[in-house]
Each structure stands twice: as structure tokens, then as C-alpha cells.
Amino acid sequence: MRQLLTFIALLALAGAAIFYSVSPQYPVKLGLDLQGGMRVTLEPDRAKMPPGQVLNAEVMEQVRGVLENRVNSFGLSGAELRVKGSDQILVQLPGAKNPEEALAQISKVAQLELRHFVNVRGPRNMTARYEMSMAAGNAQAGEPDKYTFRDAVSGKPADAKEVIAGAPLIVKGNDLKPTSRAVIDPTAGKPIVTFELRPEAARVFADFTIKNQGEILAIILDDEVISAPSIDTPITEGNGQISGSSVMAEAKVLSNLLNSGALPIPMKAAETQVVGATLGQESINRSIMAGLVGIAIVALFMLLYYWLPGFVACIALVMYAALTFALFKAIGLVLDLPGITGFILSIGMAVDGNILIFERMKEELAAGKPLSQAIQTGFTRAFGAILDSNVTVWIIALILVMLGSPMVKGFAITLALGNAVAMFTAITVTRALLLLLVEFAPFARNIKLYAINNSWLALVFPQWRQGAVLRIYEKRKLYFTISGVLATISVVFIFLSPFGMGLKPGIDFTGGSVIEAAFRDPAVTREQVVTALEGAGVRDAVVRIGKSQATWTTVNLEATDVTPTDQARIREHLEKSQILTGFDPDAYKAETTDKTLKVTATFTSPVT
């Protein structure tokens, strides 16, 4: 009865996993190489940088770290960020549905400041220089409250930045713990953002609020006043809240920005591109086919070599694939080509545990133990070896996740998760199905269906089947010699790699060139570009088809009473333009109508 209940539970789990895996309602997240997305090059906004700001490798690495935290907190999973050159950050966002919004969020400076508006008139400071007024924003339209200032003496409008600059700084965003949250204020029913100060800053803030009750405390984000309440009571616990957001989405964005930290320097987009998938649909289909073929070959081997237990292992393998893919979806794992590779590799390792169990089970059956006992003993005694083999894989995967690039991390995560599910299916699913068959199906009790005499050793050494002892140690010199020769050949080829033999490092190790080619014909496909490059002798190139904000620049010119000499000078001037580059002679058009010359020149350089 216990086995039956276990089987029903596993059947329900498999059904749910299969439904979740194939349901279009729960799409899998694909990487940039499979679905395309957005590629942005960010560079320092020098016009907004404070005087004396130093730009070096350490600062750019800090920028990259803050941007990476933001991307993760905004849910833009699968992104890749790396420093490009000495002062640029390359950001790749797979499947970004709203590129402009994503760019605005990740590139925002998000410098939070709490300032004492000592120069703004309030209940305790009626003689200050400035007067402040607040216009409530439209909550339904998502507009925040707006603060304006005017000079109390002249009555003229005052610049908010001037008012902020004259207000003493109490604490800043770096003094906040990364625990900010967007919640609903139960009193007002509006979204607020709670924040918590670090211990030292909390003491400074508490001392300030004790001494300045009735004064105005301004909460400023990127030189904009988002809230300016008066200090009614001392704040001694180091906690606070920011109001002003009228919609929850804005509050969540603000809390994410505060938790990720402020950018050390202001950044702007130097180049923005919407890129296509690195791999064409044909390549994706080939990857899927490789996975299916791998499953089929593994299943065929298990059937031919282990017979009835192999058939049970095939059922467990199908459940493994469904559970693993459902798990990838559930945790929001971004599936790129390296991730698919890890998944396919884990398919072969999924039956590794079954093989250990079945071999141990065959030994117990050959020793004359009853079938049920042999099955239980086989699973029990093989568990240690299965666990050891999985632990070694998890250790390597952990190292790759900690030290590897984003692509390597994807491979490591899918491999580690696949191994975890494989261990579950080998220990739980296969055992439950086998014991259920033995208990309720009489044919499953036939020992001949368990392929006891199937062995690779029996194929190579027929005498082993009759109980002969294999004298492997006596021929140890031969085996050591063969192993030594193969190892030496491998090492030689590794050392010959710099000379064009052996390993051929990819662009990740050698570097290379990035070439952007603009096409007027939007129907150009990735496969056409790859074919053209291979025809020119360039192989293994990574090709993306995408679009920039302005791929081509067209110049239109009109003039009257133009002589042929003037026409030639006009064309020469356009060809040698210093502002626009990439003059396309094939696209140049010049025609004269009623003494009016109309010229159209096309350049490959984008100018907005």
C-alpha cells in the first residue's frame, strides 16, 4: 500500500511538472543568444560629474557592481555587465520588453540625501530666505508631489538646486542599510518606502531630530525634493519612511534603487541597440534535436543493457526531464545555449545513479538474494557512491558560479540543478516504480528480466562469465604504459597550442574585433551574414542581427541655377564630410527639375 501511495504522489508530481513545462502560460526565460534583447554602452556623463572626480579602473568596477545589483533587483535576469575599455560599461539585457524604461532605471544615479532646510521658512524659522510651496500630484496619473521655491524678499522663483545646495547635509544614501521596502501606509492608504540607517548615521540623525523639532527635513533624490516634512517628534530608532509615490510600481523602483546603492558617478547611454538572437532558429532547433537524440540514445542503452530495470529508468528519465525543466521555469532561470548544454550533459548523468544501483542489484541477485531484498539492498548500498559523485559535481558547479562569467554560471547552475533532480529520480522514482511492479505485476518477478549476465567484461573476457578471475594487476605495466603514452600525447598537444596545434582558444581568451555593418535591406538574415563570412575565410564568428536607433543618416539638399562644376563640387564636399562618415556612392542621387538640383546622400554613420 505504501508503494502504491508513493506511486500516486509521484504520478501527480510528474503530471504537474509536465503541464508546467509545456504550458505557454508559463514561458521560459531565454538568454540574449536565443531571443535577442537590448545592448547598451554606458559612459560617464562628464557634464554632470563633480569637479575633481577621478575616473579609474576601481571606480568603473564600483559602477559595474552597482549596476549589476540594480539589474538583479529589477528582475532583469540573464543580464551581462562588463567593463569595456577604460571608461565604459557594456550592459546586455535579454528580452527587455521596455528598453527605455530599463535603461532609465539602471542608469539613474539614485543619490539619496537628508538635508536640513535651514534656509526655508517654517513654523520655527519665519525669517529664512526662501519660501516653499507644494502642489500635490495626481495620484491616478502617477504624478509625484512637486515642490517649488521663491525668494521671500524679491518674490521671484528660486532654483531648487540653489536651495538644496544651501541646506546642510545630515545623512546620505551610503548611510542606509540595504533593507528598504515598498509598503502601503495603513493610515493614508498610499505607497511608502521604509528605510533604515546604519548605527553611526542613526546616532547622528537622532541627535539632529532632537535638536531641531519643528524644522524642515528634506528628502532629496538626485537633486529633486521628493518629500519635505517637518520634524514633529525626535526620530531615535534609525528608521524612516519616504512618501510621495502615488503608485506602488514607483515605490518599488525607489526601494530597489536605495538597496542597490548610488552610482559613484553619473552615467549616460553612449550607444543603445536592440539586437537579435546570436543563434538563428535553425541553431535552436538543432540544440533541441541534440537533447532529444541524447535522451533517445540513453534510453535505448538502458533498455538493451538492463531490460526491465532499464525500462523503469526510462520512465524516470522522462520524469527527470519534466521536473528539471519545470524547476528552471519556477526559479526564473534564464536558459541560454550554455545552460542548454548543462541540461543535456545532466541527462547522461541522470542515469548514472541508476547504473550504480542496477549493477549493485545484479550482484545481489547473482548471490541468490530474493528480488525485493536485492532491490532494497542495491539502492541502499549504492546511495553512498551516488551521493559522492553528485557532491563532486556540486563543488565544481559552486566554484564556477563564484568565479565564472555569466555564461559559465548558467552552465554550472543548470548542471547542478539537473544533478540534484537526477539524484531524486534515481533514489525515489526508480525505486518506487520497481517495487510497485514487483508487488503488483507477476511478470516483474521473473529474474531473467533483470539481465543478470549482461556485462561489458563478459563481452571482452568470456571466461569471466564462468567465474574466472581476471588477472588485471599482473598486466599493470602494460596498462600503465598505455595510460602514460595517452597522457603524454595530450600534454604535448596542449603545449603546441600556441603554434596552431592542439587547443584553439576562442575570442574570450584571445580577444578579437567587433565590426558593425549597416544594411539598408532589413530582410538580411543572420545565416546570410555567416555564409558570407565563411566564404571569406572567417569562421566561428558570433553574429547578431539587430537595429540601432539611427542606422543610416540621409542628407537632402536643394539648390537652384547649379552648374555641372558646382554639382561635382557638392558631391566631393559630401564625400569628404568631417561630420558624417561612410558615404555610400551607390545610394547617391542627383536630379535637376526646373533649374532646381535635388541631391540625396546616404551615410552609414548614425547622427540623431
C-alpha positions in Angstrom: 0.0 0.0 0.0 2.9 2.3 0.8 4.4 1.8 -2.6 1.1 2.5 -4.3 0.6 5.8 -2.4 4.2 6.8 -3.3 3.5 6.0 -7.0 0.3 8.1 -7.0 2.1 11.0 -5.4 5.0 10.7 -8.0 2.4 10.5 -10.8 0.7 13.6 -9.6 4.1 15.4 -9.3 5.1 14.3 -12.9 1.7 15.4 -14.3 2.1 18.9 -12.7 5.7 19.2 -13.9 4.8 18.2 -17.5 1.9 20.7 -17.5 4.1 23.4 -16.1 6.9 22.6 -18.6 4.8 22.7 -21.8 2.2 25.3 -20.8 2.7 28.6 -22.8 1.1 30.4 -19.8 4.5 30.0 -18.0 7.1 30.8 -20.6 10.7 30.0 -20.0 13.2 32.9 -19.9 15.6 32.8 -22.8 19.1 34.4 -22.9 20.3 37.0 -25.3 21.7 34.4 -27.6 18.3 32.7 -28.0 15.8 35.6 -28.0 17.8 38.8 -28.5 17.2 41.9 -26.4 18.9 45.2 -25.7 22.6 46.1 -25.6 23.6 49.4 -24.1 27.0 51.0 -23.7 27.1 53.4 -20.8 29.8 56.0 -20.3 30.4 58.7 -17.6 28.3 61.9 -18.0 31.2 64.3 -17.7 29.0 67.4 -17.8 27.3 66.3 -14.6 30.4 64.9 -12.8 31.6 66.9 -9.7 34.8 68.8 -10.1 37.9 66.7 -9.4 36.2 63.4 -9.9 38.7 60.6 -10.6 38.0 58.0 -13.3 40.0 54.8 -12.9 39.5 51.1 -13.0 38.4 50.9 -9.4 35.6 53.5 -9.9 34.4 51.7 -13.1 34.3 48.4 -11.2 32.2 50.1 -8.5 29.8 51.3 -11.2 29.6 47.8 -12.7 28.8 46.4 -9.2 26.0 48.9 -8.5 24.5 48.3 -12.0 24.6 44.6 -11.5 22.8 44.9 -8.2 20.1 47.0 -9.8 19.6 44.7 -12.7 19.2 41.8 -10.3 16.7 43.7 -8.1 14.7 44.9 -11.1 14.2 41.3 -12.2 16.1 41.8 -15.5 17.6 38.3 -15.2 20.2 36.9 -17.5 21.8 40.3 -18.0 25.5 40.5 -18.6 27.6 43.5 -17.4 31.3 44.1 -18.0 33.7 46.9 -18.2 34.5 47.9 -21.7 37.8 49.8 -22.3 38.8 52.3 -19.6 35.5 54.2 -19.1 32.5 52.3 -20.5 30.2 49.6 -19.2 28.6 47.2 -21.6 25.1 46.0 -20.5 23.2 43.3 -22.2 19.6 42.8 -21.2 17.9 39.7 -22.8 14.3 40.1 -23.7 13.9 43.6 -22.3 10.2 44.4 -23.1 10.6 48.2 -22.4 14.2 49.1 -23.2 13.8 52.8 -22.5 12.3 52.1 -19.0 15.0 49.5 -18.2 17.8 51.9 -19.3 16.3 54.8 -17.2 16.2 52.6 -14.1 19.7 51.1 -14.3 21.4 54.4 -15.2 19.7 56.6 -12.6 22.3 58.0 -10.1 19.9 57.4 -7.1 21.8 59.6 -4.6 19.6 60.0 -1.6 20.2 62.8 0.8 18.5 64.0 4.0 19.1 67.8 4.3 18.1 70.4 6.9 16.2 73.1 5.1 17.5 75.8 7.4 17.2 78.4 4.6 13.5 77.6 4.0 10.8 79.3 6.1 8.8 77.1 8.6 7.0 77.4 11.9 10.3 77.9 13.8 12.1 79.8 11.1 10.0 82.7 9.8 12.9 84.8 8.6 14.6 82.3 6.3 15.5 83.4 2.7 13.1 81.1 0.8 9.5 80.1 0.9 8.4 76.7 -0.2 5.1 75.5 -1.7 3.9 72.0 -2.5 1.5 71.0 -5.3 0.0 67.6 -4.8 0.5 65.2 -7.7 -2.3 63.4 -9.5 -2.4 60.0 -7.8 -4.3 58.4 -10.6 -1.9 59.6 -13.2 1.1 58.5 -11.1 2.4 62.1 -10.7 4.5 62.8 -7.6 4.2 65.9 -5.4 6.0 68.9 -6.8 7.9 71.4 -4.6 8.7 74.9 -5.8 10.6 77.8 -4.1 10.7 81.6 -4.3 12.8 84.3 -2.8 10.9 85.6 0.2 12.3 89.2 -0.3 12.0 89.7 -4.1 9.2 87.2 -4.6 11.0 85.8 -7.7 11.1 82.0 -8.3 14.2 80.3 -6.9 16.1 77.4 -8.4 15.6 74.2 -6.4 19.2 73.2 -6.8 20.3 76.5 -5.3 18.1 75.9 -2.3 19.3 72.3 -1.9 23.0 73.5 -2.1 22.5 75.9 0.8 20.9 73.2 3.0 23.3 71.3 5.4 23.6 67.6 4.7 22.6 65.3 7.6 22.9 61.8 6.1 23.2 60.4 2.6 22.3 57.2 0.7 25.6 55.4 1.7 24.4 55.6 5.3 21.4 53.4 4.5 21.2 49.7 5.1 20.1 47.7 2.1 16.7 46.9 3.7 14.4 49.4 2.1 10.9 48.1 1.3 7.9 49.4 -0.6 4.8 49.0 1.5 1.3 50.5 1.8 0.8 53.1 4.6 -2.2 51.8 6.6 -3.2 55.3 7.6 -3.1 57.1 4.3 -3.5 54.1 2.1 -0.7 55.2 -0.2 2.7 53.5 -1.1 5.7 54.5 1.1 9.3 53.4 1.2 10.7 52.4 4.5 14.5 52.8 5.2 16.9 52.0 8.0 20.1 53.9 8.8 23.4 52.3 9.8 24.3 52.6 13.5 26.6 55.6 13.3 24.3 57.5 10.9 21.3 56.6 13.1 23.0 58.3 16.1 23.8 61.4 14.0 20.2 61.5 12.7 18.7 61.0 16.2 20.8 63.9 17.6 19.7 66.1 14.8 16.0 65.4 15.2 16.2 66.0 18.9 17.7 69.4 18.5 15.6 70.6 15.5 12.0 69.8 16.3 9.7 71.9 14.1 12.4 72.4 11.4 12.0 71.1 7.9 13.8 67.9 6.9 14.1 67.5 3.1 14.4 64.0 1.5 16.2 64.6 -1.8 16.8 62.1 -4.6 19.1 63.1 -7.4 18.8 66.8 -6.7 15.0 66.6 -6.6 12.9 67.2 -3.5 10.6 64.2 -3.1 9.4 65.0 0.4 9.9 67.8 2.9 8.1 67.1 6.2 8.6 69.0 9.4 10.2 67.2 12.4 7.3 66.7 14.8 9.0 64.3 17.2 12.6 63.0 17.6 13.5 60.0 15.4 15.8 57.9 17.6 15.4 54.4 16.2 17.2 55.0 12.9 14.1 54.2 10.9 12.2 56.4 8.5 9.9 56.4 5.5 9.6 58.2 2.2 6.2 59.2 0.9 5.3 60.9 -2.3 5.0 57.9 -4.7 1.3 57.6 -5.7 1.7 54.2 -7.3 3.3 51.0 -6.0 5.5 50.5 -9.0 7.3 53.8 -8.4 7.8 52.9 -4.7 9.3 49.5 -5.6 11.7 51.2 -8.1 12.8 53.6 -5.5 13.3 50.9 -2.8 15.4 48.9 -5.3 17.5 51.9 -6.2 18.2 52.6 -2.5 19.1 49.0 -1.8 21.4 48.7 -4.8 23.2 51.9 -3.8 24.0 55.1 -5.6 26.2 55.2 -8.7 29.6 56.7 -7.8 29.4 58.8 -11.0 26.5 59.9 -13.3 26.2 57.7 -16.4 24.6 58.2 -19.8 24.0 55.9 -22.8 26.7 56.2 -25.4 25.0 53.6 -27.7 21.8 51.7 -27.5 20.9 48.8 -29.7 18.1 46.3 -30.0 19.8 43.1 -31.0 18.6 39.9 -32.5 19.4 36.4 -31.3 23.0 35.3 -31.7 21.7 31.9 -32.8 19.2 31.5 -35.6 16.1 29.4 -35.3 17.9 26.6 -37.1 20.6 26.5 -34.5 18.0 26.5 -31.7 16.2 23.6 -33.4 19.5 21.7 -33.7 20.1 22.2 -29.9 16.6 20.8 -29.1 17.2 17.9 -31.5 20.5 17.2 -29.8 18.8 16.9 -26.5 16.1 14.6 -27.9 18.6 12.4 -29.6 20.7 12.3 -26.4 17.6 11.2 -24.4 16.8 8.6 -27.0 20.3 7.1 -27.1 20.5 6.9 -23.3 17.0 5.3 -23.1 17.9 2.8 -25.8 21.1 1.8 -24.0 19.2 1.3 -20.7 16.6 -0.9 -22.4 19.2 -3.1 -24.2 21.5 -3.5 -21.3 19.3 -3.6 -18.2 16.0 -4.8 -19.7 13.1 -4.3 -17.2 15.1 -2.0 -14.8 16.2 -0.1 -17.8 12.6 0.4 -18.9 11.8 1.8 -15.4 14.8 4.0 -15.7 13.5 5.4 -19.0 10.2 6.3 -17.3 12.2 8.0 -14.5 14.3 9.8 -17.2 11.1 11.3 -18.7 10.0 12.5 -15.3 13.5 13.9 -14.7 13.3 16.0 -17.8 9.9 17.3 -16.9 10.9 18.1 -13.3 14.2 19.8 -14.3 12.6 22.0 -16.9 9.7 22.9 -14.6 12.3 23.8 -11.9 14.2 26.0 -14.4 10.9 27.9 -15.0 9.9 28.1 -11.4 13.1 29.8 -10.2 13.2 32.1 -13.2 16.4 30.6 -14.6 17.5 32.2 -17.9 18.1 29.5 -20.4 20.9 30.3 -22.9 23.0 27.9 -25.0 25.5 27.1 -22.2 22.5 26.4 -20.0 21.0 24.0 -22.5 24.4 22.3 -22.8 24.5 21.8 -19.0 20.9 20.4 -19.2 21.9 18.0 -22.0 25.0 16.9 -20.1 23.0 16.2 -17.0 20.7 13.9 -19.0 23.6 11.4 -19.3 24.4 11.8 -15.7 20.8 11.3 -14.8 21.1 7.6 -15.4 24.5 7.3 -13.8 22.8 6.7 -10.4 20.6 4.1 -11.9 23.5 2.3 -13.4 25.2 2.1 -10.0 22.0 0.8 -8.4 21.3 -1.7 -11.1 24.8 -3.1 -11.1 24.7 -3.5 -7.3 21.3 -5.1 -7.6 22.6 -7.6 -10.2 25.3 -8.6 -7.8 22.8 -9.2 -5.0 20.6 -11.3 -7.3 23.6 -13.3 -8.5 24.4 -14.0 -4.9 21.0 -15.6 -4.5 19.1 -13.0 -2.6 15.3 -12.6 -3.0 14.2 -10.0 -5.6 12.7 -7.5 -3.2 15.6 -7.7 -0.9 18.1 -7.4 -3.8 16.3 -4.2 -4.9 16.3 -2.6 -1.5 19.9 -3.6 -0.9 21.0 -2.3 -4.3 19.5 1.1 -3.6 20.8 1.3 -0.1 24.4 0.3 -0.8 24.7 2.4 -4.0 23.4 5.5 -2.3 26.9 6.5 -0.9 28.6 6.3 -4.3 25.7 8.3 -5.9 25.9 11.0 -3.2 29.7 11.2 -3.5 29.6 11.6 -7.3 26.9 14.3 -7.1 28.8 16.2 -4.3 31.9 16.4 -6.5 29.8 17.9 -9.3 28.2 20.4 -6.9 31.6 21.5 -5.7 32.8 22.2 -9.2 29.5 23.9 -10.0 29.8 26.2 -7.0 33.3 27.2 -8.0 32.1 28.0 -11.5 29.2 30.1 -10.1 31.5 32.0 -7.8 34.4 32.6 -10.2 32.9 32.2 -13.7 31.5 34.6 -16.2 27.7 34.8 -16.6 27.7 32.3 -19.4 29.7 29.8 -17.3 27.4 30.5 -14.4 24.4 29.5 -16.4 26.0 26.2 -17.4 27.0 25.5 -13.8 23.6 26.2 -12.4 21.7 24.0 -14.9 24.2 21.2 -14.3 23.9 21.4 -10.5 20.1 21.6 -10.5 20.0 18.7 -13.1 22.2 16.6 -10.9 20.0 17.3 -7.9 16.8 16.2 -9.7 18.7 13.2 -11.2 19.6 12.0 -7.7 15.9 12.4 -6.6 14.6 10.4 -9.6 17.2 7.6 -9.2 16.7 7.2 -5.5 13.0 7.8 -5.2 11.2 7.4 -8.6 13.1 4.3 -9.9 12.9 2.5 -6.6 9.1 3.2 -6.1 8.3 2.0 -9.7 10.4 -1.2 -9.4 9.0 -2.2 -6.0 5.5 -1.4 -7.3 6.0 -3.7 -10.3 7.4 -6.5 -8.2 4.4 -6.2 -5.8 1.5 -6.0 -8.3 2.9 -7.4 -11.6 3.7 -11.2 -11.5 5.9 -10.9 -14.7 8.2 -8.5 -12.9 9.2 -11.2 -10.5 11.0 -13.1 -13.3 14.7 -12.9 -12.6 15.5 -13.3 -16.3 14.2 -9.8 -16.9 16.9 -8.3 -14.8 19.8 -9.0 -17.3 22.0 -10.5 -14.6 24.5 -11.9 -17.1 24.8 -8.8 -19.2 28.3 -7.3 -18.6 30.9 -5.5 -20.6 33.6 -7.6 -19.0 31.8 -10.7 -20.3 32.0 -9.4 -23.8 35.7 -8.7 -23.6 36.6 -11.6 -21.3 34.2 -14.5 -21.9 36.0 -16.6 -19.3 34.8 -14.1 -16.6 31.2 -15.3 -17.0 32.3 -18.8 -16.0 33.8 -17.4 -12.8 37.4 -17.0 -13.9 39.5 -14.4 -12.0 40.7 -11.5 -14.2 44.5 -11.0 -13.7 44.5 -7.3 -14.2 47.2 -6.5 -11.7 49.6 -8.9 -13.4 49.4 -6.8 -16.6 49.8 -3.5 -14.7 52.9 -2.5 -16.6 51.0 -2.7 -20.0 48.1 -0.7 -18.7 50.3 1.9 -17.0 52.3 2.2 -20.3 49.1 2.8 -22.4 47.8 5.4 -19.9 51.2 7.2 -19.8 51.5 7.3 -23.6 48.0 8.8 -23.9 48.6 11.3 -21.1 52.0 12.4 -22.7 50.3 12.9 -26.1 47.6 15.1 -24.5 50.2 17.2 -22.7 52.2 17.7 -25.9 49.2 18.9 -27.8 48.4 21.4 -25.0 51.9 22.9 -25.2 51.7 23.0 -29.0 48.5 25.2 -28.9 50.4 28.5 -29.3 51.9 27.0 -32.6 48.5 26.3 -34.2 48.1 22.7 -33.0 46.0 21.3 -30.2 43.7 23.6 -28.3 42.4 26.6 -30.2 41.3 29.3 -27.8 38.2 31.3 -28.6 37.7 35.0 -28.6 37.0 35.0 -24.8 40.7 34.2 -24.3 42.3 35.8 -27.4 40.2 38.9 -27.9 39.2 40.0 -31.4 37.3 42.6 -33.4 33.8 43.9 -33.2 32.5 45.0 -36.6 29.1 46.7 -37.0 27.8 46.6 -40.6 24.7 48.6 -41.5 22.3 47.2 -44.2 19.7 49.1 -46.0 17.8 45.9 -46.7 16.0 44.9 -43.4 15.5 41.4 -44.8 19.2 40.4 -44.4 19.3 37.3 -42.1 22.0 36.1 -39.7 22.5 33.0 -41.8 23.4 35.1 -44.9 26.0 37.1 -42.9 27.5 33.8 -41.5 27.6 32.3 -45.0 29.3 35.4 -46.4 31.9 35.5 -43.6 32.7 31.8 -44.1 33.1 32.3 -47.8 35.7 34.9 -47.0 37.5 32.5 -44.7 36.2 33.9 -41.4 34.8 31.1 -39.3 33.3 30.8 -35.8 32.2 34.4 -35.8 29.5 35.5 -33.4 26.9 37.3 -35.4 23.9 39.2 -34.2 21.3 40.9 -36.4 19.7 43.9 -34.7 18.8 47.5 -35.2 20.2 50.8 -33.8 18.3 53.9 -33.0 19.6 55.5 -36.2 21.4 53.2 -38.5 21.6 55.5 -41.6 21.8 59.2 -42.0 20.2 60.8 -45.1 21.1 64.3 -46.2 18.8 66.1 -48.6 20.0 69.2 -50.4 18.3 71.6 -52.9 19.9 74.4 -54.9 18.9 76.5 -58.0 21.0 77.5 -61.0 23.7 75.0 -60.3 26.4 74.3 -62.9 27.9 70.9 -63.7 31.1 72.1 -62.0 29.1 73.0 -58.9 27.4 69.6 -58.8 30.8 67.9 -58.8 32.0 70.1 -56.0 28.8 69.4 -54.0 29.4 65.6 -54.3 33.1 66.0 -53.5 32.2 68.0 -50.4 29.7 65.4 -49.2 32.1 62.5 -49.8 34.8 64.2 -47.7 32.4 65.3 -44.9 34.1 65.5 -41.5 30.7 65.3 -39.6 29.3 62.3 -41.4 31.3 59.2 -42.4 30.6 56.2 -44.5 29.4 57.9 -47.7 27.6 55.4 -49.9 28.2 56.2 -53.6 25.6 53.7 -54.8 22.9 55.5 -52.9 23.9 59.0 -54.1 21.1 60.6 -56.2 21.2 63.9 -58.0 18.5 65.2 -60.4 17.6 68.6 -61.8 13.9 69.7 -62.2 13.0 73.2 -63.4 16.6 74.5 -62.7 16.4 73.1 -59.1 19.0 70.5 -58.2 17.9 67.9 -55.6 20.6 65.8 -54.0 20.2 62.8 -51.6 23.3 61.5 -49.9 23.4 58.5 -47.6 25.9 57.8 -44.8 26.4 54.8 -42.7 27.3 56.8 -39.6 24.3 57.4 -37.3 23.6 61.1 -36.5 20.5 62.0 -34.5 
